[in-house]
């Protein structure tokens, strides 16, 4: 359900011993959704412990998830917000490295510095994502086909449906360590 073309691998970075990063590694899958562009928007996040043998399998069960409604936004804002929320969650889970598998080629290329961020609405989200990525010892970003990112997509769509039915704006789930 969750998922391939190598993007950026900046390699190891020195990490200060006081930065709180315990050395965990996560495969991170995110997606944004907007029904209309702009329109009701949301994000879905899936984190999988990278030490698991099935971590890169699109159907691997998540170790943590976020499903969040964002109000009226563009799809690209929802996509970027998903990355920012995922990185924040990874940091809270003591990650030292993250491996992003995204179905947004735009975000992969912009995070890698190969494409400029022209949209003014995306610039602060890009800056926040890059700033957070800089705190990890290592990070990679790969573009994957949408069909390999169905878990994050489902979480994003569930958020819109949940809020329309009167449910909570955000649901975060963290499994047992």
KEKE-3310 file (N, C-alpha, C; in steps of 0.2 Angstrom, whole numbers, plus 5000, padded with zeros to 4 digits):
npx = (5004:5010:5024:5049:5062:5078:5082:5088:5103:5111:5121:5130:5129:5138:5132:5128:5132:5122:5110:5099:5096:5093:5097:5088:5080:5069:5057:5048:5032:5022:5007:4997:4981:4968:4952:4947:4956:4962:4954:4945:4956:4970:4981:4991:5001:5014:5025:5038:5048:5064:5073:5066:5063:5053:5051:5052:5042:5028:5016:5019:5015:5011:5022:5019:5007:4999:4984:4977:4966:4966:4959:4954:4965:4978:4983:4997:5001:4996:5003:5016:5014:5012:5024:5031:5025:5027:5041:5042:5036:5044:5056:5051:5050:5063:5072:5086:5089:5080:5070:5063:5049:5040:5026:5025:5034:5038:5040:5051:5061:5062:5066:5078:5085:5086:5075:5068:5059:5045:5032:5025:5017:5022:5035:5038:5035:5044:5056:5055:5054:5067:5075:5072:5075:5089:5093:5094:5104:5106:5097:5086:5077:5065:5056:5041:5029:5012:5003:5011:5009:4998:4994:4997:4990:4977:4975:4975:4964:4954:4954:4948:4935:4932:4931:4921:4911:4909:4919:4936:4949:4962:4971:4982:4993:5003:5012:5018:5034)
npy = (4994:5006:5019:5022:5030:5035:5050:5062:5060:5066:5061:5056:5067:5077:5075:5083:5078:5082:5084:5076:5065:5049:5039:5032:5026:5030:5025:5036:5040:5051:5061:5073:5079:5087:5092:5099:5113:5127:5118:5109:5102:5090:5080:5065:5054:5042:5032:5021:5010:5009:4999:4987:4973:4974:4987:4996:4991:4993:4989:4988:4988:5002:5011:5023:5036:5050:5059:5072:5086:5101:5112:5124:5123:5122:5108:5107:5114:5106:5094:5098:5102:5090:5083:5092:5089:5076:5075:5082:5073:5062:5067:5069:5055:5052:5051:5049:5048:5050:5043:5048:5044:5049:5054:5066:5073:5086:5091:5082:5086:5099:5099:5093:5103:5104:5110:5126:5135:5142:5146:5157:5153:5141:5143:5146:5133:5125:5130:5127:5113:5110:5115:5107:5095:5097:5095:5081:5067:5060:5060:5055:5058:5051:5049:5041:5030:5035:5024:5017:5023:5022:5021:5033:5041:5036:5040:5054:5056:5051:5060:5072:5066:5062:5074:5081:5073:5077:5073:5073:5085:5081:5066:5057:5043:5032:5018:5004:5005)
npz = (5000:5003:4995:4970:4963:4963:4972:4981:4990:5002:5010:5025:5039:5051:5068:5082:5099:5108:5102:5103:5094:5093:5084:5076:5061:5048:5035:5026:5020:5012:5007:4999:4998:4988:4985:4972:4966:4972:4986:4998:5008:5013:5022:5022:5032:5033:5043:5044:5052:5047:5049:5048:5039:5029:5026:5015:5007:4998:5004:5018:5035:5045:5057:5063:5060:5052:5049:5043:5041:5032:5029:5016:5003:4991:4981:4981:4992:5002:5000:5003:5016:5022:5021:5030:5042:5043:5045:5057:5065:5064:5070:5083:5086:5088:5077:5067:5054:5039:5025:5012:5003:4990:4981:4974:4962:4961:4974:4978:4968:4971:4985:4983:4977:4963:4956:4956:4969:4965:4968:4979:4990:4993:4997:5011:5017:5010:5015:5028:5028:5022:5032:5043:5038:5038:5051:5052:5053:5041:5025:5012:4997:4987:4971:4969:4961:4961:4963:4972:4984:4991:5005:5012:5004:5006:5020:5019:5011:5020:5030:5025:5022:5036:5043:5036:5040:5053:5062:5070:5066:5065:5066:5074:5075:5084:5085:5095:5102)
capx = (5000:5014:5030:5055:5067:5082:5082:5094:5106:5116:5126:5130:5131:5139:5127:5130:5129:5117:5104:5093:5094:5095:5099:5082:5079:5062:5055:5042:5028:5017:5003:4992:4975:4964:4946:4947:4963:4961:4948:4946:4963:4972:4988:4992:5008:5015:5032:5039:5055:5068:5076:5061:5064:5048:5051:5051:5037:5022:5011:5021:5011:5015:5023:5016:5003:4995:4978:4975:4962:4970:4955:4955:4972:4980:4986:5004:5002:4994:5009:5022:5013:5012:5031:5033:5022:5030:5048:5041:5034:5051:5060:5048:5052:5071:5075:5093:5089:5073:5070:5056:5046:5035:5023:5026:5040:5039:5043:5057:5066:5064:5070:5085:5088:5086:5070:5067:5052:5043:5026:5026:5014:5026:5042:5040:5035:5050:5061:5054:5056:5074:5078:5071:5080:5096:5094:5095:5111:5106:5091:5085:5070:5064:5049:5038:5023:5006:5001:5015:5009:4991:4992:4997:4984:4970:4975:4973:4957:4950:4954:4943:4929:4931:4929:4914:4906:4909:4925:4941:4953:4968:4972:4989:4994:5010:5012:5022:5041)
capy = (5000:5012:5019:5021:5032:5039:5057:5065:5056:5070:5057:5057:5074:5076:5076:5085:5073:5084:5085:5071:5060:5043:5035:5028:5028:5029:5026:5041:5041:5057:5063:5078:5079:5093:5091:5106:5116:5125:5115:5105:5098:5086:5076:5058:5052:5035:5031:5014:5009:5007:4992:4982:4970:4976:4994:4999:4987:4997:4986:4987:4991:5008:5012:5029:5039:5056:5060:5079:5091:5107:5117:5126:5124:5119:5102:5107:5116:5100:5089:5101:5102:5083:5082:5095:5086:5069:5076:5084:5067:5058:5070:5067:5048:5051:5049:5052:5048:5048:5041:5050:5041:5054:5054:5072:5074:5093:5091:5079:5090:5106:5097:5091:5109:5104:5114:5132:5135:5149:5148:5160:5149:5135:5145:5145:5126:5122:5132:5123:5106:5110:5117:5101:5089:5098:5092:5074:5065:5058:5060:5054:5059:5048:5050:5035:5031:5036:5017:5014:5027:5022:5021:5040:5044:5034:5044:5060:5056:5049:5066:5076:5063:5062:5081:5082:5069:5080:5071:5077:5088:5077:5060:5054:5036:5030:5011:5002:5005)
capz = (5000:5003:4991:4968:4959:4968:4971:4984:4995:5003:5013:5032:5041:5058:5072:5089:5103:5112:5098:5105:5089:5095:5078:5073:5054:5046:5029:5026:5014:5013:5002:5000:4994:4988:4981:4969:4967:4979:4989:5004:5008:5019:5021:5025:5033:5036:5045:5045:5055:5042:5051:5047:5032:5024:5027:5008:5004:4998:5009:5025:5040:5048:5064:5065:5055:5053:5045:5045:5037:5032:5026:5009:5001:4985:4982:4982:4999:5006:4999:5007:5023:5024:5022:5036:5048:5044:5048:5064:5069:5064:5075:5090:5087:5089:5071:5065:5047:5036:5018:5010:4997:4989:4974:4971:4959:4962:4980:4977:4964:4975:4991:4981:4974:4956:4954:4960:4972:4962:4971:4985:4996:4995:4999:5018:5018:5008:5019:5035:5027:5022:5039:5047:5035:5040:5058:5052:5051:5034:5022:5005:4994:4980:4968:4968:4957:4965:4965:4978:4989:4993:5012:5013:5000:5010:5026:5017:5009:5026:5034:5022:5024:5043:5045:5033:5044:5060:5066:5072:5061:5065:5070:5074:5078:5085:5087:5100:5099)
cpx = (5004:5020:5036:5059:5071:5082:5088:5096:5112:5122:5126:5132:5133:5133:5130:5128:5123:5110:5098:5092:5097:5098:5094:5082:5072:5061:5048:5039:5023:5013:4999:4986:4971:4958:4944:4954:4963:4954:4949:4952:4965:4979:4987:5000:5009:5023:5032:5047:5059:5072:5072:5063:5059:5047:5049:5046:5031:5016:5013:5016:5015:5017:5021:5012:5000:4990:4976:4971:4965:4965:4955:4962:4973:4983:4994:5006:5001:5000:5015:5021:5013:5020:5034:5031:5025:5037:5047:5040:5041:5055:5058:5050:5059:5074:5082:5093:5082:5074:5063:5055:5040:5032:5023:5033:5042:5043:5050:5062:5067:5068:5078:5089:5089:5081:5069:5060:5049:5036:5027:5023:5018:5033:5043:5039:5041:5056:5061:5056:5063:5077:5077:5075:5087:5098:5095:5102:5111:5098:5091:5078:5070:5057:5047:5031:5017:5003:5005:5014:5001:4989:4992:4991:4977:4970:4973:4966:4952:4949:4948:4936:4927:4928:4922:4909:4906:4915:4931:4946:4959:4968:4979:4989:5001:5010:5017:5030:5044)
cpy = (5006:5012:5022:5024:5037:5046:5060:5061:5061:5067:5059:5065:5073:5078:5078:5080:5075:5086:5081:5066:5054:5038:5031:5031:5026:5030:5031:5041:5046:5058:5069:5077:5086:5092:5098:5108:5123:5122:5112:5101:5095:5083:5069:5057:5045:5035:5024:5013:5006:5001:4986:4979:4972:4983:4998:4996:4992:4995:4985:4991:4997:5007:5018:5032:5046:5057:5067:5083:5097:5113:5118:5127:5121:5112:5102:5109:5110:5095:5092:5100:5095:5081:5085:5091:5079:5070:5078:5077:5062:5061:5068:5060:5047:5049:5052:5052:5047:5047:5043:5047:5045:5053:5061:5073:5082:5094:5088:5083:5096:5104:5096:5097:5109:5109:5120:5132:5142:5151:5151:5157:5143:5137:5144:5137:5123:5124:5128:5116:5105:5111:5110:5096:5090:5096:5085:5072:5063:5058:5059:5056:5056:5049:5043:5036:5031:5029:5014:5018:5028:5023:5029:5043:5042:5039:5051:5061:5055:5056:5071:5073:5063:5069:5083:5078:5071:5077:5075:5079:5084:5071:5057:5048:5034:5023:5010:5002:4998)
cpz = (5000:4999:4987:4964:4963:4967:4974:4989:4997:5007:5021:5033:5048:5062:5079:5094:5108:5108:5099:5099:5091:5090:5075:5065:5052:5038:5029:5020:5016:5007:5004:4996:4994:4983:4978:4970:4966:4980:4995:5004:5014:5017:5025:5026:5036:5037:5046:5047:5049:5043:5050:5040:5027:5023:5020:5004:5004:5002:5016:5029:5043:5055:5067:5059:5057:5048:5047:5039:5038:5030:5019:5007:4994:4986:4984:4990:5004:5005:5003:5014:5026:5025:5029:5042:5049:5047:5055:5068:5069:5070:5082:5092:5087:5083:5070:5057:5044:5028:5016:5003:4995:4982:4971:4969:4960:4969:4980:4974:4968:4981:4989:4978:4967:4953:4959:4963:4970:4966:4978:4991:4998:4998:5007:5020:5016:5013:5026:5034:5026:5028:5043:5045:5037:5047:5058:5050:5043:5032:5015:5003:4988:4978:4967:4964:4962:4967:4971:4984:4992:5000:5014:5010:5004:5016:5024:5015:5015:5030:5031:5023:5031:5045:5042:5037:5051:5064:5067:5066:5060:5069:5069:5078:5079:5088:5093:5098:5098)
residu = (UNK:UNK:UNK:UNK:UNK:UNK:UNK:UNK:UNK:UNK:UNK:UNK:UNK:UNK:UNK:UNK:UNK:UNK:UNK:UNK:UNK:UNK:UNK:UNK:UNK:UNK:UNK:UNK:UNK:UNK:UNK:UNK:UNK:UNK:UNK:UNK:UNK:UNK:UNK:UNK:UNK:UNK:UNK:UNK:UNK:UNK:UNK:UNK:UNK:UNK:UNK:UNK:UNK:UNK:UNK:UNK:UNK:UNK:UNK:UNK:UNK:UNK:UNK:UNK:UNK:UNK:UNK:UNK:UNK:UNK:UNK:UNK:UNK:UNK:UNK:UNK:UNK:UNK:UNK:UNK:UNK:UNK:UNK:UNK:UNK:UNK:UNK:UNK:UNK:UNK:UNK:UNK:UNK:UNK:UNK:UNK:UNK:UNK:UNK:UNK:UNK:UNK:UNK:UNK:UNK:UNK:UNK:UNK:UNK:UNK:UNK:UNK:UNK:UNK:UNK:UNK:UNK:UNK:UNK:UNK:UNK:UNK:UNK:UNK:UNK:UNK:UNK:UNK:UNK:UNK:UNK:UNK:UNK:UNK:UNK:UNK:UNK:UNK:UNK:UNK:UNK:UNK:UNK:UNK:UNK:UNK:UNK:UNK:UNK:UNK:UNK:UNK:UNK:UNK:UNK:UNK:UNK:UNK:UNK:UNK:UNK:UNK:UNK:UNK:UNK:UNK:UNK:UNK:UNK:UNK:UNK:UNK:UNK:UNK:UNK:UNK:UNK)
# end
